[in-house]
Amino acid sequence: MPLVKEAAAFSPSDYLEWEKGNEIKHEYLDGEVFAMGGDVFAMAGASDAHVTVAGNIFAILRNHARGSSCRTYMADMKVRVETANAFYYPDVMVTCDPRDTSAEYFKSHPALIVEVLSPSTAAFDRGKKFAAYRTLESLSEYMLVETDAINVEIFRRDASGHWVLYTYAKGEEVELQSAALKMPIDAIYEDVAFEAALPS
């Protein structure tokens, strides 16, 4: 959903306190807050495909992480990007860092962030948001998932610190090194009803 700028300016601590009482989620960037889609769209929620894909990914990662030191979060947990003075709401994220256990309303050290794309957010998710996420030293993979076709992109940080793109299509197995997990791409899109027939 597009971000709609609100008038008020906040410090990070003021934003966190203010956000607790809101029914609508707001992301924060360098003193400014942005409603996620504005009041009408934020109340309406995401599309069926978006919610289904995000839920599938969360369930797979949550089940995989059971019994480990890693935690999986979906939609309502913020990630703090201190270098950008920002707080975002990823669709799904995984953190295995013990420093995140004491932070109640946000996490700062994710290993994996997943964004499910929509036409209104894709450019931001690929551009400015990814630029901010890349400054997180803990982050090793950034996963982008389309909802109008079976297509997954994973940007993975290599040993030299460069981000390398891996793409996955229908019938392939998606690898998440950050979670030590391989999963069929069909599991990500289980129960998704596409508006148009997908190419075979």
C-alpha positions in Angstrom: 0.0 0.0 0.0 1.3 3.5 -0.7 2.6 5.6 2.2 0.7 8.7 3.0 2.6 11.4 4.8 1.2 12.6 8.1 1.8 16.2 9.3 3.4 15.6 12.7 7.1 15.3 13.3 8.4 12.8 15.9 11.5 11.6 17.7 11.9 7.8 17.5 10.7 7.4 21.1 7.7 9.8 20.6 6.8 7.8 17.5 6.9 4.4 19.3 4.7 5.7 22.1 2.3 7.4 19.7 2.1 4.3 17.4 1.0 2.1 20.3 -2.4 3.8 20.4 -3.1 3.8 16.7 -5.5 1.5 15.0 -3.7 2.2 11.7 -0.1 1.3 11.2 2.4 4.1 10.4 6.0 3.7 9.2 8.6 6.2 10.3 11.3 7.9 8.4 13.7 10.5 9.9 11.1 12.3 12.0 8.1 11.9 9.7 5.3 9.3 9.9 3.5 7.8 7.0 0.2 6.0 7.1 0.4 2.7 5.3 -2.0 3.5 2.5 -3.9 6.3 4.3 -6.9 5.7 6.5 -9.2 4.2 3.9 -6.7 1.7 2.5 -5.1 0.9 5.8 -8.5 0.0 7.3 -9.4 -2.1 4.2 -6.3 -4.2 4.4 -4.2 -6.0 1.8 -5.4 -8.2 -1.0 -6.3 -11.9 -0.6 -3.2 -12.9 -2.5 -1.0 -10.7 -0.4 -2.3 -12.0 2.9 -2.3 -15.6 1.8 1.3 -15.4 0.5 2.5 -13.6 3.6 0.7 -16.1 5.8 2.1 -19.1 4.0 5.7 -17.8 4.3 5.2 -17.0 8.0 3.8 -20.5 8.7 6.7 -22.2 6.9 9.3 -20.1 8.7 7.6 -20.3 12.1 7.3 -24.1 11.9 10.9 -24.4 10.7 12.2 -22.2 13.6 10.4 -24.1 16.4 12.8 -25.1 19.1 15.6 -22.8 17.9 16.8 -19.4 19.1 15.2 -17.7 16.1 11.9 -15.9 16.1 9.6 -15.2 13.2 7.3 -12.2 13.0 4.5 -11.1 10.7 3.2 -7.7 9.6 2.7 -6.0 13.0 6.2 -6.1 14.3 8.4 -3.2 13.3 12.1 -3.4 12.2 14.3 -0.5 13.3 16.9 0.7 10.8 18.9 3.0 12.9 21.3 4.3 10.2 18.2 5.6 8.3 16.4 6.7 11.4 13.5 4.6 10.3 10.9 2.0 11.4 9.2 -0.2 8.9 6.7 -3.0 9.0 8.0 -5.9 7.0 5.5 -8.6 5.9 7.7 -11.2 7.5 11.0 -11.2 9.3 13.2 -13.6 11.2 15.7 -12.7 13.9 18.1 -15.0 15.6 19.9 -12.3 17.5 19.6 -12.4 21.3 19.7 -8.6 21.4 16.2 -8.6 19.9 14.6 -10.6 22.7 14.4 -7.6 25.0 12.8 -5.2 22.5 9.1 -5.4 22.8 7.8 -3.2 19.9 10.6 -3.5 17.3 13.5 -5.6 16.3 16.9 -4.3 15.1 18.9 -7.3 14.0 16.9 -9.4 11.5 18.6 -12.1 9.5 15.8 -12.3 6.9 13.2 -9.8 5.7 10.4 -10.6 3.4 8.2 -8.1 1.5 5.2 -9.3 -0.5 4.9 -6.9 -3.4 1.9 -5.0 -4.7 1.7 -2.6 -7.6 1.7 0.4 -5.2 4.6 -0.7 -3.1 7.0 -2.6 -5.4 9.1 0.4 -6.4 9.5 1.5 -2.8 10.3 -2.0 -1.6 12.9 -2.5 -4.3 14.4 1.0 -4.0 14.5 3.2 -0.9 13.4 0.5 1.5 15.9 -2.0 0.3 18.6 0.7 0.5 17.8 1.2 4.1 17.6 -2.5 4.9 21.0 -3.1 3.3 22.6 -1.0 6.1 21.5 -3.6 8.7 24.6 -5.6 9.5 22.6 -8.6 10.6 20.6 -8.9 7.4 21.8 -11.6 5.0 18.8 -12.1 2.8 16.0 -9.9 1.5 13.1 -11.8 -0.2 10.6 -10.2 -2.6 7.5 -12.1 -3.5 5.1 -11.2 -6.4 1.4 -11.9 -6.0 0.3 -11.6 -9.7 2.6 -14.4 -10.8 4.7 -17.1 -9.3 8.0 -15.3 -8.9 10.4 -15.0 -6.0 13.5 -12.9 -5.8 16.1 -13.2 -3.1 18.9 -10.8 -2.6 21.6 -12.5 -0.6 24.7 -10.8 0.9 27.8 -12.7 -0.1 31.1 -13.1 1.7 32.5 -9.9 0.2 29.4 -7.9 1.3 27.9 -7.6 -2.2 24.2 -8.3 -2.7 23.5 -11.1 -5.3 20.1 -11.7 -6.8 18.7 -15.2 -7.0 15.3 -15.8 -8.8 12.9 -18.6 -8.5 10.0 -19.5 -10.8 7.1 -22.1 -11.0 8.2 -25.6 -10.0 11.5 -24.6 -8.4 12.7 -24.9 -4.8 13.4 -21.7 -3.0 16.5 -21.6 -0.8 16.8 -19.4 2.3 20.3 -19.7 3.6 19.6 -17.3 6.5 17.0 -19.8 7.8 18.8 -23.0 6.6 15.6 -23.8 4.7 14.6 -25.0 1.3 10.9 -25.0 0.3 8.9 -25.6 -2.9 7.8 -22.3 -4.4 4.3 -23.9 -4.7 4.1 -23.9 -0.9 4.5 -20.1 -0.9 1.6 -19.7 -3.3 -0.6 -22.4 -1.8 -4.3 -21.4 -2.0 -3.6 -18.2 -3.9 -6.3 -17.5 -6.5 -4.7 -15.6 -9.3 -6.9 -13.2 -11.3 -5.6 -14.4 -14.6 -4.3 -17.8 -15.7 -0.6 -18.2 -15.0 1.8 -19.1 -17.8 2.9 -22.7 -17.6 
